[in-house]
Every structure is written in structure tokens, then in C-alpha cells.
Amino acid sequence: MKKIEKKEQSSKNFDIPINASTIMKGYISEGNMNYYESRYDKALEFYQKAVEVDPNCAAAHHHMGLALRQLGKVEEAVISFRRALKIEPNHPLANNNMGLALCQLGQDEEALIYYNKAL
């Protein structure tokens, strides 16, 4: 995880420290809100920020892949799904979505491997 050098301000009403994990989860949440409103380009921006904060977060890479696929960037989506699966090989949604992306690219035999892992 990326270290936060300076102490960040907490909410005025709560004494809750803000750390890299909190920031990363916030970026994913913002990305999800945009994704579900079909603003895939904006969602992608937030997912990229989450990856910058924590490059070892499988969920952030997985969500990037989803947004990229929706934007028609299927080959880039496969790269993101591969990164997610390198971090968390048994991630069922990443395996399933990798299968979908590979099918879109006509790589049905490889897709079947990921579908089976998703089960």
C-alpha cells in the first residue's frame, strides 16, 4: 500500500484516522456509483486512483476490467482481470469476467478455463 506521508485530517465530527485503505475503498465506492450510472469513463478514473493507492488490491483491478470492457476496451480489460487474478487467483467474479472478456475476443477455449475456476 502507498504510505501517506502527512497526517490527514479526519472528519470534524469523528476522530477516525484516514489511511490508504480508507482512501482506496472510497475510490472504489465512487467508481461503483459512476459505473452503476453507466458513466464508465468516470468510474475508470476512480478505479485507476484506487490502484495507484494500492496496486495489490484485486478488487480495484477487477473493477477496472469491468469498466474497460464496458468502454469497448476488451483487450485492456483482460489485462486488468489478469492482474486481479495474479493477486487473488480464486476471485470468482474476476474469473467469470475474464471468461466473458475472452469470449468477446473469440478465445473460447481459454475462457472455459476461467469459467470453470469461477464455479
Contacts in CASP RR format, 6 or more apart in sequence:
PFRMAT RR
TARGET T0000
AUTHOR 0000-0000-0000
METHOD contacts of the structure
MODEL  1
MKKIEKKEQSSKNFDIPINASTIMKGYISEGNMNYYESRYDKALEFYQKA
VEVDPNCAAAHHHMGLALRQLGKVEEAVISFRRALKIEPNHPLANNNMGL
ALCQLGQDEEALIYYNKAL
1 20 0 8 1.000
1 21 0 8 1.000
1 24 0 8 1.000
1 53 0 8 1.000
1 54 0 8 1.000
1 56 0 8 1.000
2 20 0 8 1.000
2 52 0 8 1.000
2 53 0 8 1.000
2 54 0 8 1.000
3 20 0 8 1.000
4 18 0 8 1.000
4 19 0 8 1.000
4 20 0 8 1.000
4 23 0 8 1.000
8 17 0 8 1.000
8 18 0 8 1.000
9 18 0 8 1.000
10 16 0 8 1.000
10 17 0 8 1.000
10 18 0 8 1.000
20 53 0 8 1.000
20 54 0 8 1.000
21 54 0 8 1.000
23 53 0 8 1.000
24 50 0 8 1.000
24 53 0 8 1.000
24 54 0 8 1.000
24 57 0 8 1.000
24 60 0 8 1.000
25 50 0 8 1.000
26 50 0 8 1.000
27 46 0 8 1.000
27 47 0 8 1.000
27 49 0 8 1.000
27 50 0 8 1.000
27 53 0 8 1.000
27 60 0 8 1.000
28 46 0 8 1.000
28 47 0 8 1.000
28 50 0 8 1.000
28 57 0 8 1.000
28 59 0 8 1.000
28 60 0 8 1.000
28 63 0 8 1.000
30 46 0 8 1.000
31 42 0 8 1.000
31 43 0 8 1.000
31 45 0 8 1.000
31 46 0 8 1.000
31 47 0 8 1.000
31 63 0 8 1.000
31 67 0 8 1.000
32 43 0 8 1.000
32 63 0 8 1.000
33 43 0 8 1.000
34 40 0 8 1.000
34 42 0 8 1.000
34 43 0 8 1.000
34 46 0 8 1.000
35 43 0 8 1.000
35 63 0 8 1.000
35 66 0 8 1.000
35 67 0 8 1.000
35 70 0 8 1.000
38 70 0 8 1.000
40 67 0 8 1.000
40 70 0 8 1.000
40 71 0 8 1.000
41 67 0 8 1.000
41 71 0 8 1.000
43 63 0 8 1.000
43 67 0 8 1.000
44 64 0 8 1.000
44 67 0 8 1.000
44 68 0 8 1.000
44 71 0 8 1.000
47 60 0 8 1.000
47 63 0 8 1.000
47 64 0 8 1.000
47 65 0 8 1.000
47 67 0 8 1.000
48 64 0 8 1.000
50 57 0 8 1.000
50 60 0 8 1.000
50 63 0 8 1.000
51 57 0 8 1.000
51 60 0 8 1.000
51 61 0 8 1.000
51 64 0 8 1.000
54 60 0 8 1.000
56 87 0 8 1.000
57 87 0 8 1.000
58 84 0 8 1.000
58 85 0 8 1.000
58 87 0 8 1.000
58 88 0 8 1.000
58 91 0 8 1.000
58 94 0 8 1.000
59 84 0 8 1.000
61 80 0 8 1.000
61 81 0 8 1.000
61 83 0 8 1.000
61 84 0 8 1.000
61 87 0 8 1.000
61 94 0 8 1.000
62 80 0 8 1.000
62 81 0 8 1.000
62 84 0 8 1.000
62 91 0 8 1.000
62 93 0 8 1.000
62 94 0 8 1.000
62 97 0 8 1.000
64 77 0 8 1.000
64 80 0 8 1.000
65 76 0 8 1.000
65 77 0 8 1.000
65 80 0 8 1.000
65 81 0 8 1.000
65 84 0 8 1.000
65 97 0 8 1.000
65 101 0 8 1.000
66 77 0 8 1.000
66 97 0 8 1.000
68 74 0 8 1.000
68 76 0 8 1.000
68 77 0 8 1.000
68 80 0 8 1.000
69 77 0 8 1.000
69 97 0 8 1.000
69 100 0 8 1.000
69 101 0 8 1.000
69 104 0 8 1.000
74 101 0 8 1.000
74 104 0 8 1.000
74 105 0 8 1.000
75 105 0 8 1.000
77 97 0 8 1.000
77 101 0 8 1.000
78 98 0 8 1.000
78 101 0 8 1.000
78 102 0 8 1.000
78 105 0 8 1.000
81 94 0 8 1.000
81 97 0 8 1.000
81 98 0 8 1.000
81 101 0 8 1.000
82 98 0 8 1.000
84 91 0 8 1.000
84 94 0 8 1.000
85 91 0 8 1.000
85 94 0 8 1.000
85 95 0 8 1.000
85 98 0 8 1.000
88 94 0 8 1.000
89 117 0 8 1.000
90 117 0 8 1.000
92 117 0 8 1.000
92 118 0 8 1.000
92 119 0 8 1.000
93 118 0 8 1.000
95 114 0 8 1.000
95 115 0 8 1.000
95 117 0 8 1.000
95 118 0 8 1.000
96 114 0 8 1.000
96 115 0 8 1.000
96 118 0 8 1.000
98 111 0 8 1.000
98 114 0 8 1.000
99 110 0 8 1.000
99 111 0 8 1.000
99 112 0 8 1.000
99 114 0 8 1.000
99 115 0 8 1.000
99 118 0 8 1.000
100 111 0 8 1.000
102 108 0 8 1.000
102 110 0 8 1.000
102 111 0 8 1.000
102 114 0 8 1.000
103 111 0 8 1.000
END
